[in-house]
Amino acid sequence: MKESNQVRKLLIASAVIVLGIPAIAGATPSISQIEDDAVRVSYADLNLANEAGVVKLYARLQSASRAVCGPRSLREAGSTKQLSRNKACYHNALSKAVAKFDNATLDRIHAG
């Protein structure tokens, strides 16, 4: 849990992304728990008017979502049930974060 807290502290900045934070080591929040806590992601150094800046922002949002929602591999998650929860949390958290920016380029990147 200490390592997880250190990762969250490194994601400092000015945009608040509403994501769930695990209450105990190895636990992943349910989708209904997302929005209980927040992770801050820095983007002040990025130019969101060009695609390169938006691509970097998206990578940061993905990283924050991974940090909050836990591993996305079966080996690391420990069970298919936990893996499913982690993946659902990740996709929900990332989608909510992207929506907060209301940026057409970010929406397009997220849509794939």
N, C-alpha and C positions, 0 to 999 in steps of 0.2 A: 504494500500500500504506500510506503514511503517513496519508492521509485515512481509510482503512478502520480503522486502529488508533485514530485519534482518535475515530471513531464508537463503537467498542467501549468505549473508556475512559469515554465519557459515560454508558454504560449501567451505572452503578455500583450496587451495593447488596447486598441481603441474601438474595436467592433465586438459587441457581445453577441455570442452565438448561443442560443438556447439549446442546451443538451443535457442529458441526464448524466450524473456522475455516480459511479458505483459506490454503494454504501460500505461494502466490505470487499476485501481482496478477492478477486475471482468472480465477483457478482456483477451482473450486468442489469441495468435498469430495464424495466418493461417499457413499452412505448408510451403507456399512460404516465409514467414517471418522468418522461422527458419534459423539460421546461422547469423542473424543480431547481436546477442549478444552471450555471453558465460557465463557459470557457471563453476567454478573451483571445482573439486572433488579431495580430497586428497586420495592418495593411496601409498604414500612413506612408510607407516608403514606396508604394506601388502606384503606377499611373493606370487607373481603371478605364481610361479613355482609349487604351490600346490593348490588343489581344494578349500581348506578352505579359502585361501586368495582371490581366484577368486570369490567365493560365496559372500564374504564380499564386494568386489568391485562392483559386480552386484547389491547388495542391495543399495549401495551408488549411483550408476547410476540411479536406479529406484527412489530413494528419490529425486535426483536432477531433474529428469524428472517430477515427481509429483509437485515439488515446482514451476517449470516453467510453466507447462501446466494447472494447476488448478485442481479443484475437479473432481473425476471420479465417483461420485454418483449423481443421478438425483436430490435428495433433495438439495445437496450443489451447483450443477451447475445451478439450477433454471429453466432450460428448456431442452428439448430433443435435440434441435439444439446446444445449448452450450455444453451439455454433449458429443455429437458426435464430436464437434470440439476439446474438451479437450482430448478425448480418441485418436483421430487421431494424435494430437500433441504429446501426451505421447508416443505412439508407434513409431512414426517417430523419435522423439528425442532420445529415448532409443536405437533404431536400429542404428542411426548414431553414438551414443557414443560407442556402442559395436564394431562397425566396425573400429573405430579409434585405438583400441587396438590390432587388428590382433592376437587374442589369441584363439586357438582352444577350450580350455576349456570354455572360456567365450562365444564363439559362440554356443557351445553345450548347455550351461545353458540357453542362450537366446532363442534358438530354442525350448526349453521345453523338 
